Every structure is written in C-alpha cells, then in structure tokens.
C-alpha cells in the first residue's frame, strides 16, 4: 500500500491511496501539511486494520443493518 499527494485548485490537495492495485481518491482542503497528515492517518489505519472503506449506504440501509445485528427486527 502506498499513497501520494497532488495539488488541485488553490488551497486543496488530492490524496491518492493505492490498495490492492485500486486507487482511492480524497480531497483535502488546507495546506499540504494537512493533506500529508490525512494520508499518514489513512496509511496507519491500513497497517493496523482499522480502515473502513467508505460506501454509499443510505440511512435506511444503515439502520436496517443495525437492527438486524441487534435482532430487534
């Protein structure tokens, strides 16, 4: 796993993370140091196994999953 930082518009940076040959991209507003900090956090989460890949789950899907886990449904 590795990552990179690339300048975008003034005051924003693209943080790219490569996981298993796939690229994940994030935009960070602020200074380059902020983008580097964000990339370091992502890499740390990957190394420790606490990284959760973002999904486009709706609130209803999220709550339904939670209810199934709690056996309340």
PyMOL Python script that loads the backbone (N, CA, C, O; Angstrom):
from pymol import cmd

cmd.read_pdbstr("""\
ATOM      1  N   UNK A   1       0.843  -1.171   0.000  1.00  0.00           N
ATOM      2  CA  UNK A   1       0.000   0.000   0.000  1.00  0.00           C
ATOM      3  C   UNK A   1       0.884   1.228   0.000  1.00  0.00           C
ATOM      4  O   UNK A   1       1.947   1.257   0.622  1.00  0.00           O
ATOM      5  N   UNK A   2       0.434   2.210  -0.692  1.00  0.00           N
ATOM      6  CA  UNK A   2       1.177   3.456  -0.775  1.00  0.00           C
ATOM      7  C   UNK A   2       0.208   4.560  -1.117  1.00  0.00           C
ATOM      8  O   UNK A   2      -0.955   4.305  -1.430  1.00  0.00           O
ATOM      9  N   UNK A   3       0.688   5.788  -1.058  1.00  0.00           N
ATOM     10  CA  UNK A   3      -0.174   6.912  -1.364  1.00  0.00           C
ATOM     11  C   UNK A   3       0.625   8.060  -1.930  1.00  0.00           C
ATOM     12  O   UNK A   3       1.856   8.044  -1.938  1.00  0.00           O
ATOM     13  N   UNK A   4      -0.105   9.067  -2.409  1.00  0.00           N
ATOM     14  CA  UNK A   4       0.550  10.246  -2.962  1.00  0.00           C
ATOM     15  C   UNK A   4      -0.349  11.457  -2.747  1.00  0.00           C
ATOM     16  O   UNK A   4      -1.539  11.336  -2.459  1.00  0.00           O
ATOM     17  N   UNK A   5       0.262  12.625  -2.896  1.00  0.00           N
ATOM     18  CA  UNK A   5      -0.450  13.892  -2.743  1.00  0.00           C
ATOM     19  C   UNK A   5      -0.207  14.718  -3.991  1.00  0.00           C
ATOM     20  O   UNK A   5       0.915  14.788  -4.494  1.00  0.00           O
ATOM     21  N   UNK A   6      -1.270  15.346  -4.489  1.00  0.00           N
ATOM     22  CA  UNK A   6      -1.178  16.146  -5.703  1.00  0.00           C
ATOM     23  C   UNK A   6      -1.958  17.440  -5.512  1.00  0.00           C
ATOM     24  O   UNK A   6      -3.050  17.437  -4.946  1.00  0.00           O
ATOM     25  N   UNK A   7      -1.395  18.537  -5.985  1.00  0.00           N
ATOM     26  CA  UNK A   7      -2.050  19.830  -5.871  1.00  0.00           C
ATOM     27  C   UNK A   7      -3.251  19.898  -6.809  1.00  0.00           C
ATOM     28  O   UNK A   7      -3.191  19.445  -7.952  1.00  0.00           O
ATOM     29  N   UNK A   8      -4.349  20.475  -6.302  1.00  0.00           N
ATOM     30  CA  UNK A   8      -5.519  20.721  -7.139  1.00  0.00           C
ATOM     31  C   UNK A   8      -5.692  22.227  -7.244  1.00  0.00           C
ATOM     32  O   UNK A   8      -4.731  22.934  -7.545  1.00  0.00           O
ATOM     33  N   UNK A   9      -6.869  22.723  -7.007  1.00  0.00           N
ATOM     34  CA  UNK A   9      -7.100  24.156  -7.003  1.00  0.00           C
ATOM     35  C   UNK A   9      -6.389  24.782  -5.811  1.00  0.00           C
ATOM     36  O   UNK A   9      -5.941  24.076  -4.907  1.00  0.00           O
ATOM     37  N   UNK A  10      -6.288  26.086  -5.811  1.00  0.00           N
ATOM     38  CA  UNK A  10      -5.613  26.779  -4.720  1.00  0.00           C
ATOM     39  C   UNK A  10      -6.256  26.408  -3.377  1.00  0.00           C
ATOM     40  O   UNK A  10      -7.455  26.599  -3.172  1.00  0.00           O
ATOM     41  N   UNK A  11      -5.448  25.886  -2.490  1.00  0.00           N
ATOM     42  CA  UNK A  11      -5.933  25.548  -1.155  1.00  0.00           C
ATOM     43  C   UNK A  11      -6.539  24.164  -1.032  1.00  0.00           C
ATOM     44  O   UNK A  11      -7.125  23.854   0.005  1.00  0.00           O
ATOM     45  N   UNK A  12      -6.422  23.318  -2.048  1.00  0.00           N
ATOM     46  CA  UNK A  12      -6.927  21.952  -1.932  1.00  0.00           C
ATOM     47  C   UNK A  12      -5.928  20.967  -2.533  1.00  0.00           C
ATOM     48  O   UNK A  12      -5.176  21.299  -3.449  1.00  0.00           O
ATOM     49  N   UNK A  13      -5.939  19.768  -2.004  1.00  0.00           N
ATOM     50  CA  UNK A  13      -4.984  18.737  -2.388  1.00  0.00           C
ATOM     51  C   UNK A  13      -5.711  17.420  -2.614  1.00  0.00           C
ATOM     52  O   UNK A  13      -6.677  17.106  -1.918  1.00  0.00           O
ATOM     53  N   UNK A  14      -5.247  16.664  -3.580  1.00  0.00           N
ATOM     54  CA  UNK A  14      -5.804  15.342  -3.838  1.00  0.00           C
ATOM     55  C   UNK A  14      -4.889  14.326  -3.178  1.00  0.00           C
ATOM     56  O   UNK A  14      -3.692  14.274  -3.462  1.00  0.00           O
ATOM     57  N   UNK A  15      -5.465  13.518  -2.293  1.00  0.00           N
ATOM     58  CA  UNK A  15      -4.735  12.446  -1.631  1.00  0.00           C
ATOM     59  C   UNK A  15      -5.158  11.151  -2.299  1.00  0.00           C
ATOM     60  O   UNK A  15      -6.338  10.802  -2.312  1.00  0.00           O
ATOM     61  N   UNK A  16      -4.185  10.443  -2.854  1.00  0.00           N
ATOM     62  CA  UNK A  16      -4.484   9.181  -3.532  1.00  0.00           C
ATOM     63  C   UNK A  16      -3.879   8.042  -2.725  1.00  0.00           C
ATOM     64  O   UNK A  16      -2.724   8.098  -2.302  1.00  0.00           O
ATOM     65  N   UNK A  17      -4.689   7.006  -2.521  1.00  0.00           N
ATOM     66  CA  UNK A  17      -4.290   5.843  -1.757  1.00  0.00           C
ATOM     67  C   UNK A  17      -4.453   4.623  -2.654  1.00  0.00           C
ATOM     68  O   UNK A  17      -5.494   4.456  -3.289  1.00  0.00           O
ATOM     69  N   UNK A  18      -3.457   3.789  -2.710  1.00  0.00           N
ATOM     70  CA  UNK A  18      -3.485   2.606  -3.568  1.00  0.00           C
ATOM     71  C   UNK A  18      -3.601   1.371  -2.688  1.00  0.00           C
ATOM     72  O   UNK A  18      -2.704   1.068  -1.900  1.00  0.00           O
ATOM     73  N   UNK A  19      -4.725   0.655  -2.831  1.00  0.00           N
ATOM     74  CA  UNK A  19      -4.988  -0.540  -2.034  1.00  0.00           C
ATOM     75  C   UNK A  19      -5.246  -1.694  -2.988  1.00  0.00           C
ATOM     76  O   UNK A  19      -6.185  -1.647  -3.784  1.00  0.00           O
ATOM     77  N   UNK A  20      -4.430  -2.715  -2.915  1.00  0.00           N
ATOM     78  CA  UNK A  20      -4.589  -3.913  -3.759  1.00  0.00           C
ATOM     79  C   UNK A  20      -4.723  -3.552  -5.231  1.00  0.00           C
ATOM     80  O   UNK A  20      -5.548  -4.131  -5.938  1.00  0.00           O
ATOM     81  N   UNK A  21      -3.929  -2.610  -5.696  1.00  0.00           N
ATOM     82  CA  UNK A  21      -3.942  -2.225  -7.105  1.00  0.00           C
ATOM     83  C   UNK A  21      -5.059  -1.282  -7.492  1.00  0.00           C
ATOM     84  O   UNK A  21      -5.150  -0.881  -8.653  1.00  0.00           O
ATOM     85  N   UNK A  22      -5.912  -0.917  -6.548  1.00  0.00           N
ATOM     86  CA  UNK A  22      -7.005   0.010  -6.831  1.00  0.00           C
ATOM     87  C   UNK A  22      -6.702   1.349  -6.189  1.00  0.00           C
ATOM     88  O   UNK A  22      -6.100   1.417  -5.118  1.00  0.00           O
ATOM     89  N   UNK A  23      -7.127   2.416  -6.857  1.00  0.00           N
ATOM     90  CA  UNK A  23      -6.867   3.764  -6.369  1.00  0.00           C
ATOM     91  C   UNK A  23      -8.097   4.345  -5.699  1.00  0.00           C
ATOM     92  O   UNK A  23      -9.195   4.297  -6.254  1.00  0.00           O
ATOM     93  N   UNK A  24      -7.914   4.894  -4.509  1.00  0.00           N
ATOM     94  CA  UNK A  24      -8.963   5.631  -3.806  1.00  0.00           C
ATOM     95  C   UNK A  24      -8.496   7.074  -3.736  1.00  0.00           C
ATOM     96  O   UNK A  24      -7.327   7.331  -3.447  1.00  0.00           O
ATOM     97  N   UNK A  25      -9.387   8.017  -3.995  1.00  0.00           N
ATOM     98  CA  UNK A  25      -9.009   9.421  -4.055  1.00  0.00           C
ATOM     99  C   UNK A  25      -9.835  10.236  -3.067  1.00  0.00           C
ATOM    100  O   UNK A  25     -11.042  10.030  -2.938  1.00  0.00           O
ATOM    101  N   UNK A  26      -9.180  11.161  -2.373  1.00  0.00           N
ATOM    102  CA  UNK A  26      -9.822  12.035  -1.405  1.00  0.00           C
ATOM    103  C   UNK A  26      -9.355  13.461  -1.669  1.00  0.00           C
ATOM    104  O   UNK A  26      -8.235  13.662  -2.138  1.00  0.00           O
ATOM    105  N   UNK A  27     -10.188  14.448  -1.378  1.00  0.00           N
ATOM    106  CA  UNK A  27      -9.805  15.852  -1.499  1.00  0.00           C
ATOM    107  C   UNK A  27      -9.700  16.437  -0.101  1.00  0.00           C
ATOM    108  O   UNK A  27     -10.603  16.282   0.722  1.00  0.00           O
ATOM    109  N   UNK A  28      -8.584  17.110   0.156  1.00  0.00           N
ATOM    110  CA  UNK A  28      -8.338  17.745   1.445  1.00  0.00           C
ATOM    111  C   UNK A  28      -8.155  19.234   1.205  1.00  0.00           C
ATOM    112  O   UNK A  28      -7.344  19.637   0.371  1.00  0.00           O
ATOM    113  N   UNK A  29      -8.905  20.051   1.930  1.00  0.00           N
ATOM    114  CA  UNK A  29      -8.753  21.495   1.818  1.00  0.00           C
ATOM    115  C   UNK A  29      -7.808  21.961   2.916  1.00  0.00           C
ATOM    116  O   UNK A  29      -7.853  21.466   4.042  1.00  0.00           O
ATOM    117  N   UNK A  30      -6.959  22.911   2.579  1.00  0.00           N
ATOM    118  CA  UNK A  30      -5.998  23.436   3.545  1.00  0.00           C
ATOM    119  C   UNK A  30      -4.599  23.406   2.970  1.00  0.00           C
ATOM    120  O   UNK A  30      -4.405  23.526   1.761  1.00  0.00           O
ATOM    121  N   UNK A  31      -3.630  23.246   3.849  1.00  0.00           N
ATOM    122  CA  UNK A  31      -2.226  23.239   3.444  1.00  0.00           C
ATOM    123  C   UNK A  31      -1.779  21.835   3.074  1.00  0.00           C
ATOM    124  O   UNK A  31      -2.449  20.848   3.376  1.00  0.00           O
ATOM    125  N   UNK A  32      -0.634  21.769   2.413  1.00  0.00           N
ATOM    126  CA  UNK A  32      -0.088  20.469   2.036  1.00  0.00           C
ATOM    127  C   UNK A  32       0.181  19.623   3.279  1.00  0.00           C
ATOM    128  O   UNK A  32       0.045  18.400   3.236  1.00  0.00           O
ATOM    129  N   UNK A  33       0.556  20.256   4.373  1.00  0.00           N
ATOM    130  CA  UNK A  33       0.793  19.529   5.624  1.00  0.00           C
ATOM    131  C   UNK A  33      -0.478  18.840   6.108  1.00  0.00           C
ATOM    132  O   UNK A  33      -0.408  17.751   6.678  1.00  0.00           O
ATOM    133  N   UNK A  34      -1.641  19.458   5.890  1.00  0.00           N
ATOM    134  CA  UNK A  34      -2.922  18.845   6.264  1.00  0.00           C
ATOM    135  C   UNK A  34      -3.172  17.589   5.431  1.00  0.00           C
ATOM    136  O   UNK A  34      -3.632  16.570   5.946  1.00  0.00           O
ATOM    137  N   UNK A  35      -2.864  17.676   4.141  1.00  0.00           N
ATOM    138  CA  UNK A  35      -3.039  16.520   3.255  1.00  0.00           C
ATOM    139  C   UNK A  35      -2.080  15.402   3.649  1.00  0.00           C
ATOM    140  O   UNK A  35      -2.455  14.230   3.631  1.00  0.00           O
ATOM    141  N   UNK A  36      -0.845  15.753   4.005  1.00  0.00           N
ATOM    142  CA  UNK A  36       0.126  14.747   4.421  1.00  0.00           C
ATOM    143  C   UNK A  36      -0.324  14.066   5.713  1.00  0.00           C
ATOM    144  O   UNK A  36      -0.178  12.853   5.862  1.00  0.00           O
ATOM    145  N   UNK A  37      -0.867  14.844   6.640  1.00  0.00           N
ATOM    146  CA  UNK A  37      -1.378  14.292   7.892  1.00  0.00           C
ATOM    147  C   UNK A  37      -2.527  13.315   7.612  1.00  0.00           C
ATOM    148  O   UNK A  37      -2.596  12.240   8.207  1.00  0.00           O
ATOM    149  N   UNK A  38      -3.419  13.701   6.705  1.00  0.00           N
ATOM    150  CA  UNK A  38      -4.553  12.844   6.350  1.00  0.00           C
ATOM    151  C   UNK A  38      -4.061  11.536   5.721  1.00  0.00           C
ATOM    152  O   UNK A  38      -4.553  10.458   6.053  1.00  0.00           O
ATOM    153  N   UNK A  39      -3.093  11.639   4.816  1.00  0.00           N
ATOM    154  CA  UNK A  39      -2.537  10.447   4.181  1.00  0.00           C
ATOM    155  C   UNK A  39      -1.870   9.548   5.224  1.00  0.00           C
ATOM    156  O   UNK A  39      -2.039   8.329   5.190  1.00  0.00           O
ATOM    157  N   UNK A  40      -1.116  10.141   6.145  1.00  0.00           N
ATOM    158  CA  UNK A  40      -0.478   9.346   7.197  1.00  0.00           C
ATOM    159  C   UNK A  40      -1.503   8.617   8.053  1.00  0.00           C
ATOM    160  O   UNK A  40      -1.288   7.467   8.437  1.00  0.00           O
ATOM    161  N   UNK A  41      -2.633   9.288   8.361  1.00  0.00           N
ATOM    162  CA  UNK A  41      -3.701   8.646   9.134  1.00  0.00           C
ATOM    163  C   UNK A  41      -4.291   7.460   8.372  1.00  0.00           C
ATOM    164  O   UNK A  41      -4.522   6.401   8.954  1.00  0.00           O
ATOM    165  N   UNK A  42      -4.532   7.634   7.080  1.00  0.00           N
ATOM    166  CA  UNK A  42      -5.075   6.542   6.266  1.00  0.00           C
ATOM    167  C   UNK A  42      -4.116   5.360   6.227  1.00  0.00           C
ATOM    168  O   UNK A  42      -4.532   4.212   6.382  1.00  0.00           O
ATOM    169  N   UNK A  43      -2.831   5.642   6.020  1.00  0.00           N
ATOM    170  CA  UNK A  43      -1.841   4.566   5.972  1.00  0.00           C
ATOM    171  C   UNK A  43      -1.735   3.849   7.317  1.00  0.00           C
ATOM    172  O   UNK A  43      -1.572   2.630   7.361  1.00  0.00           O
ATOM    173  N   UNK A  44      -1.826   4.597   8.401  1.00  0.00           N
ATOM    174  CA  UNK A  44      -1.788   3.993   9.734  1.00  0.00           C
ATOM    175  C   UNK A  44      -2.999   3.076   9.949  1.00  0.00           C
ATOM    176  O   UNK A  44      -2.865   1.973  10.478  1.00  0.00           O
ATOM    177  N   UNK A  45      -4.183   3.548   9.532  1.00  0.00           N
ATOM    178  CA  UNK A  45      -5.393   2.727   9.669  1.00  0.00           C
ATOM    179  C   UNK A  45      -5.275   1.443   8.856  1.00  0.00           C
ATOM    180  O   UNK A  45      -5.723   0.385   9.297  1.00  0.00           O
ATOM    181  N   UNK A  46      -4.677   1.533   7.675  1.00  0.00           N
ATOM    182  CA  UNK A  46      -4.484   0.335   6.855  1.00  0.00           C
ATOM    183  C   UNK A  46      -3.533  -0.649   7.536  1.00  0.00           C
ATOM    184  O   UNK A  46      -3.777  -1.856   7.535  1.00  0.00           O
ATOM    185  N   UNK A  47      -2.465  -0.138   8.109  1.00  0.00           N
ATOM    186  CA  UNK A  47      -1.484  -1.002   8.762  1.00  0.00           C
ATOM    187  C   UNK A  47      -2.052  -1.671  10.003  1.00  0.00           C
ATOM    188  O   UNK A  47      -1.716  -2.818  10.298  1.00  0.00           O
ATOM    189  N   UNK A  48      -2.908  -0.967  10.733  1.00  0.00           N
ATOM    190  CA  UNK A  48      -3.462  -1.515  11.972  1.00  0.00           C
ATOM    191  C   UNK A  48      -4.770  -2.278  11.750  1.00  0.00           C
ATOM    192  O   UNK A  48      -5.294  -2.892  12.679  1.00  0.00           O
ATOM    193  N   UNK A  49      -5.296  -2.241  10.524  1.00  0.00           N
ATOM    194  CA  UNK A  49      -6.524  -2.978  10.230  1.00  0.00           C
ATOM    195  C   UNK A  49      -7.788  -2.270  10.657  1.00  0.00           C
ATOM    196  O   UNK A  49      -8.832  -2.909  10.778  1.00  0.00           O
ATOM    197  N   UNK A  50      -7.730  -0.961  10.891  1.00  0.00           N
ATOM    198  CA  UNK A  50      -8.914  -0.225  11.316  1.00  0.00           C
ATOM    199  C   UNK A  50      -9.524   0.620  10.198  1.00  0.00           C
ATOM    200  O   UNK A  50     -10.477   1.363  10.436  1.00  0.00           O
ATOM    201  N   UNK A  51      -8.983   0.514   8.983  1.00  0.00           N
ATOM    202  CA  UNK A  51      -9.510   1.270   7.845  1.00  0.00           C
ATOM    203  C   UNK A  51     -10.823   0.655   7.391  1.00  0.00           C
ATOM    204  O   UNK A  51     -10.919  -0.555   7.186  1.00  0.00           O
ATOM    205  N   UNK A  52     -11.836   1.507   7.237  1.00  0.00           N
ATOM    206  CA  UNK A  52     -13.136   1.078   6.724  1.00  0.00           C
ATOM    207  C   UNK A  52     -13.373   1.843   5.432  1.00  0.00           C
ATOM    208  O   UNK A  52     -13.400   3.074   5.426  1.00  0.00           O
ATOM    209  N   UNK A  53     -13.544   1.116   4.348  1.00  0.00           N
ATOM    210  CA  UNK A  53     -13.742   1.753   3.050  1.00  0.00           C
ATOM    211  C   UNK A  53     -15.100   2.442   3.013  1.00  0.00           C
ATOM    212  O   UNK A  53     -16.110   1.830   3.359  1.00  0.00           O
ATOM    213  N   UNK A  54     -15.141   3.713   2.596  1.00  0.00           N
ATOM    214  CA  UNK A  54     -16.412   4.438   2.523  1.00  0.00           C
ATOM    215  C   UNK A  54     -17.375   3.785   1.525  1.00  0.00           C
ATOM    216  O   UNK A  54     -16.965   3.294   0.474  1.00  0.00           O
ATOM    217  N   UNK A  55     -18.642   3.792   1.874  1.00  0.00           N
ATOM    218  CA  UNK A  55     -19.665   3.257   0.981  1.00  0.00           C
ATOM    219  C   UNK A  55     -20.772   4.289   0.813  1.00  0.00           C
ATOM    220  O   UNK A  55     -20.828   5.278   1.544  1.00  0.00           O
ATOM    221  N   UNK A  56     -21.635   4.056  -0.137  1.00  0.00           N
ATOM    222  CA  UNK A  56     -22.770   4.947  -0.362  1.00  0.00           C
ATOM    223  C   UNK A  56     -24.032   4.283   0.177  1.00  0.00           C
ATOM    224  O   UNK A  56     -24.970   4.007  -0.571  1.00  0.00           O
ATOM    225  N   UNK A  57     -24.043   4.030   1.479  1.00  0.00           N
ATOM    226  CA  UNK A  57     -25.175   3.394   2.134  1.00  0.00           C
ATOM    227  C   UNK A  57     -26.151   4.479   2.593  1.00  0.00           C
ATOM    228  O   UNK A  57     -25.743   5.493   3.158  1.00  0.00           O
ATOM    229  N   UNK A  58     -27.434   4.256   2.347  1.00  0.00           N
ATOM    230  CA  UNK A  58     -28.442   5.210   2.798  1.00  0.00           C
ATOM    231  C   UNK A  58     -28.670   5.034   4.296  1.00  0.00           C
ATOM    232  O   UNK A  58     -28.278   4.024   4.880  1.00  0.00           O
ATOM    233  N   UNK A  59     -29.300   6.018   4.904  1.00  0.00           N
ATOM    234  CA  UNK A  59     -29.601   5.932   6.326  1.00  0.00           C
ATOM    235  C   UNK A  59     -30.519   4.744   6.607  1.00  0.00           C
ATOM    236  O   UNK A  59     -30.337   4.048   7.606  1.00  0.00           O
ATOM    237  N   UNK A  60     -31.493   4.505   5.747  1.00  0.00           N
ATOM    238  CA  UNK A  60     -32.416   3.384   5.939  1.00  0.00           C
ATOM    239  C   UNK A  60     -31.668   2.043   5.915  1.00  0.00           C
ATOM    240  O   UNK A  60     -31.946   1.158   6.724  1.00  0.00           O
ATOM    241  N   UNK A  61     -30.719   1.903   4.982  1.00  0.00           N
ATOM    242  CA  UNK A  61     -29.935   0.668   4.916  1.00  0.00           C
ATOM    243  C   UNK A  61     -29.080   0.501   6.159  1.00  0.00           C
ATOM    244  O   UNK A  61     -28.956  -0.600   6.695  1.00  0.00           O
ATOM    245  N   UNK A  62     -28.492   1.599   6.614  1.00  0.00           N
ATOM    246  CA  UNK A  62     -27.649   1.564   7.805  1.00  0.00           C
ATOM    247  C   UNK A  62     -28.454   1.142   9.035  1.00  0.00           C
ATOM    248  O   UNK A  62     -28.021   0.285   9.805  1.00  0.00           O
ATOM    249  N   UNK A  63     -29.626   1.750   9.211  1.00  0.00           N
ATOM    250  CA  UNK A  63     -30.467   1.418  10.362  1.00  0.00           C
ATOM    251  C   UNK A  63     -30.991  -0.003  10.274  1.00  0.00           C
ATOM    252  O   UNK A  63     -31.078  -0.693  11.290  1.00  0.00           O
ATOM    253  N   UNK A  64     -31.341  -0.451   9.079  1.00  0.00           N
ATOM    254  CA  UNK A  64     -31.817  -1.818   8.898  1.00  0.00           C
ATOM    255  C   UNK A  64     -30.729  -2.820   9.272  1.00  0.00           C
ATOM    256  O   UNK A  64     -31.004  -3.827   9.925  1.00  0.00           O
ATOM    257  N   UNK A  65     -29.518  -2.549   8.865  1.00  0.00           N
ATOM    258  CA  UNK A  65     -28.387  -3.421   9.200  1.00  0.00           C
ATOM    259  C   UNK A  65     -28.184  -3.437  10.707  1.00  0.00           C
ATOM    260  O   UNK A  65     -27.958  -4.496  11.294  1.00  0.00           O
ATOM    261  N   UNK A  66     -28.262  -2.263  11.339  1.00  0.00           N
ATOM    262  CA  UNK A  66     -28.099  -2.196  12.786  1.00  0.00           C
ATOM    263  C   UNK A  66     -29.167  -2.973  13.517  1.00  0.00           C
ATOM    264  O   UNK A  66     -28.875  -3.647  14.505  1.00  0.00           O
ATOM    265  N   UNK A  67     -30.399  -2.893  13.051  1.00  0.00           N
ATOM    266  CA  UNK A  67     -31.488  -3.641  13.689  1.00  0.00           C
ATOM    267  C   UNK A  67     -31.306  -5.139  13.525  1.00  0.00           C
ATOM    268  O   UNK A  67     -31.604  -5.903  14.443  1.00  0.00           O
ATOM    269  N   UNK A  68     -30.821  -5.568  12.370  1.00  0.00           N
ATOM    270  CA  UNK A  68     -30.582  -6.985  12.164  1.00  0.00           C
ATOM    271  C   UNK A  68     -29.490  -7.492  13.105  1.00  0.00           C
ATOM    272  O   UNK A  68     -29.576  -8.600  13.635  1.00  0.00           O
ATOM    273  N   UNK A  69     -28.488  -6.685  13.300  1.00  0.00           N
ATOM    274  CA  UNK A  69     -27.398  -7.067  14.199  1.00  0.00           C
ATOM    275  C   UNK A  69     -27.916  -7.181  15.631  1.00  0.00           C
ATOM    276  O   UNK A  69     -27.517  -8.085  16.366  1.00  0.00           O
ATOM    277  N   UNK A  70     -28.784  -6.285  16.021  1.00  0.00           N
ATOM    278  CA  UNK A  70     -29.321  -6.297  17.379  1.00  0.00           C
ATOM    279  C   UNK A  70     -30.508  -7.243  17.547  1.00  0.00           C
ATOM    280  O   UNK A  70     -31.056  -7.368  18.642  1.00  0.00           O
ATOM    281  N   UNK A  71     -30.905  -7.909  16.460  1.00  0.00           N
ATOM    282  CA  UNK A  71     -32.037  -8.841  16.472  1.00  0.00           C
ATOM    283  C   UNK A  71     -33.326  -8.188  16.976  1.00  0.00           C
ATOM    284  O   UNK A  71     -34.115  -8.824  17.674  1.00  0.00           O
ATOM    285  N   UNK A  72     -33.532  -6.935  16.625  1.00  0.00           N
ATOM    286  CA  UNK A  72     -34.729  -6.232  17.016  1.00  0.00           C
ATOM    287  C   UNK A  72     -35.793  -6.223  15.936  1.00  0.00           C
ATOM    288  O   UNK A  72     -36.914  -5.766  16.156  1.00  0.00           O
ATOM    289  N   UNK A  73     -35.443  -6.718  14.801  1.00  0.00           N
ATOM    290  CA  UNK A  73     -36.386  -6.686  13.701  1.00  0.00           C
ATOM    291  C   UNK A  73     -37.114  -7.987  13.569  1.00  0.00           C
ATOM    292  O   UNK A  73     -37.956  -8.137  12.684  1.00  0.00           O
TER     293      UNK A  73
END
""", "prot")
cmd.dss("prot")
cmd.show_as("cartoon", "prot")
cmd.util.cbc("prot")
cmd.orient("prot")
